């Protein structure tokens, strides 16, 4: 009898906890759907020039929504706060976080940075083999097939070509055809990648646009002329000041502390916009074998899916932008150094980058920290012995300490130990989360042989998702006192928004070799 | 378990060619993310025997990180062998080999043994790249070549072991400086007495620890 009572009691507690969890999930979903409804459709512009925030919000359209949304948010916050009082102790912490999140979202709204959702519209270009292009406006969650047909009709590609393919052409000439069913195409391009449409048997003839690689289309010139042309090109765009010989970048004008501050501010808004499910979708979408798992995990019916799809197909746009930001930062570091002809200037830049990285590390912006360190470890930079030799031994030591954190030994043990000591807010090193997710998925069956769901796998996946949730569990509150000159913050932000980098490794090594010749 | 040598491998290639599946097939292990930080063991590791000698293979997989070439580059450092994988049912993965190879050659030591692998050979009906093309590419670039199927396990063992044999031969020929860990080769603990230089400790792969 007593036993029965006990088990009854246990059952009730477990059940209550589960019920609470489910209720919270349902509430979150309702709130999300309500949000999306009042938010309306936003239009984003995938500007081919800017890359740090490749998708820019159409401000005029956005402003109209901002007002109503802001009010709605305030109401939601009030509602939340009143419920907090009713909650028991155990839930208090979770709710405190929730309130914080609502406040954080409000703050974000003031800065007009919002996550992209599937029903939003996006404006981007699609090119033909002859480099003519059309500008399209489609839903963010459109399939490659839809974009392909839309582009083909606007470009006047004859209907006879039933076998058209949408292809990404990277700056190094790599061509990546998209599967007709793929989504999030416009947001997952590589740093200087462009979308092309072509008949399937003409794919091999597609070549990158001159603007994709500033170097390659000037290959005829000698190195000196080339560097001058590149620097002039940068000056034309108003992105850099300084003399062609010194190839000084605007970077000189900014303090490393301020750059780190800005980078962290930007990265936080990007990280914050990423719905944790995007990580899941992005891994499942790249695995051809995962259609079943995809349905099981993402929910095959539209009403049962959560996340940035807004009830529609899974969207990974926000994650794509964050990952692209990472890659872009890296190539920015390499580009800056490889475009600098004078050794002493290069040493200065190198020093600056190490300092920026140190500040990013302090601000717990590990994404930018590793992007910079990996940029500096790129062979095109690492091989510049004459430059590294002139660095103080203290800075050299700092750099090798930083570099040791990306050592992949024992499944990135150093990094894992390092991050374990941190408290949120943290901007995590995203590529590693992707790797963990890939392995949890590839290495474990979704269904066991007896047809039951493999719960262990689900827990592994959940654990990875929890990591990102944990990192974001406290809002990043940067205080202007953390930077040196408040006035330059705006110009640093503009600098990063219009960043132009070389992302072709071959080009970067050629430049590197022209700076410091290989020793015999 | 003790070993005579430890070889480090890296697996590279486009997204979705089956890199992680090859590794999982070879090590016959499910993936356990390293959450127990105190242990922090390498997850892709297996012991093999060549010429009567125990050799531990430690494999760094780059799956899920294809879009971050720079990260992959940090893996090349200290790799003795590389498995460069493409998917025989997707032509573009074969077309991208040149770029991968260029990257590998640039970032690794010149003696690194590269094995070219055409994976998914079980999907004959969907094949887009002939075996001859793979062989041709390998010949042209001085690589060893094999077609495998991570699904049916065909040739998977052979791919990893043949690469190890090649590395072993190079050691025998004195091509590899086995005392330089940057080459991706480490001498086992009980054998290190014979080596001239003392091995630096604290590097990957605790020899006395559990294998995987």
Interface residues (C-beta under 8 A of the other chain):
Chain A: X172 X174 X175 X176 X177 X190 X204 X283 X286 X287 X288 X323 X326 X327 X330 X374 X375 X377 X378 X379 X406 X407 X408 X409 X410 X411 X412 X413 X416 X417 X420 X431 X434 X435 X436 X437 X438 X439 X440 X442 X443 X444 X460 X463 X464 X505 X506 X509
Chain B: X15 X16 X20 X21 X24 X29 X30 X31 X32 X33 X34 X35 X37 X40 X41 X42 X43 X60 X61 X63 X64 X65 X67 X68 X69 X70 X71 X73 X74 X75 X92 X95 X96 X99 X102 X103 X106 X107 X203 X204 X205
